[in-house]
Amino acid sequence: MSQYINQFPKPNWGVKLALDVNDMSLSTDEKNYKEEVVFSPYLIAETYGNKLPINFDINNPLSAQQIDLYYKNYNFNNIFVSKNYYNPDNVDLFCLTASTSCDIGLTGIDNGLVESMTGQSITFTNGINDYTKFNRLSFDRRLKLFQVTGYTSSNVRFSGFNKTILYEVVSKNDSVGRYHELYGGFYQGFYRLFGYDYNIFPERMNKGWSVEMLLKPRLINEYAPSSGETTLNEIYPNNKDIFFYFGARAENKFYHYADGHPRCLTGYTRVTSEVTGLTTCACCDNSVVNSRCIYVYPPRPTKADCDGCISCGWEYKTHDCSLPTPTPTPTPTPSPVPSNCEPITACTEGCTCVQCISCNECQTCDTCNVTPGSVENTCESDPLFDSMSNALAFKLCGDPHNPQIGVRLLRFTGGCETSGSC
């Protein structure tokens, strides 16, 4: 049936189907339907970011640089940038300022965004910055994805595995266009930074959301891991064939004591003693105003019976910072004050002298304190709380030649309470 029947709204035309196979087009009274659906060369809302805020196209140089990718040859320029962005309030995105995060290495080292735990920063803005569009360390209003790699994969202290984990992506270009074959590799990004002014996507879509992808299943593998190598699919076979994941980027790697043998999770055997004194960048540089001074791994408490996974352990801890770095602002004292713990003896504001009788009894002096500190929670955290109700994945399942779409999700359903007796 020709779509031109839509051009005759009155009187309505009746159509009688006489064939078994018909090409049908239905009209609607929705505004702009003809321009957006019937006569448009684009997908619905393809160029409208408030309806389609994320749009990646490997074949489009405005979304992905046309570079060749080879097996076991990681390319730092392999970046995806969304062609669209979300801006419902019509904000002038070229007038917004940018900020930096100097602690990105704490979460960006294991996925390969940065190459070290300290010393590297990212720049981010809620506006638009075309000058650094494909810079992997610069983020703006357009969602950016980068190919994951693992600097910790061969380090058993962090990964827990004695094999090198491969995150490989191989580019192909044939009659269907450019596409990427995944051999353990995948792409990852973020649309919000907790504690920072960066949020480019709504917290909740009240009317739901949808995702559309063009996938090309691979039936024969051209490459395979060698001896001493593996992939995440081999380690976690139940996660095989997942092609979309939406949720928490990673678990909390720093919930335990750095010198190993935590009490919260007795099966943990890895020891990271070399980074016991690792702190956030604000501890020794108070010019950093968007980071809180804390130890990355919880320090062990002074009081022996407070050690472990219990609700206590707030203590004042000093930081080894070179002069003339000023004393950082201590972490606020928790309220209410925990019991069964070593007393919190953080210096009051302005108490920065070295001739202190105690941290709460200072004599006047002009010399700066050479051992700045902060109030730290010396108890371990429960890593299970990092993943509650924050994971959704789509995967291919069933016959590889005619797969179905499966859904995996992780939800917190509440604890169990037993009352009464039988």
Secondary structure by P-SEA (a helix, b strand, c coil): cccccccccccbbbbbbcccccbbbbbbcccccccccccccccccccccccccbbbbccccccccccccccccccccbbbbbcbbbbcccccccccbbbbbcccccccccccccccccccbbbbbcccccccccccccccccbbbbbbbbccccccccccccbbbbbbbbbbbccccbbbbbccccccccccccccccccccccccccbbbbbbbbbbcccccccccccccccccccccccccccccccccccccccccccccccccccccccccccccccccccccccccccccccccccccccccccccbbbbbbbbbccccccccccccccccccccccccccccccccccccccccccccccccccbbbbbbcccccccccccccccccccccccccbbbbbbbbccccbbbbbcccc
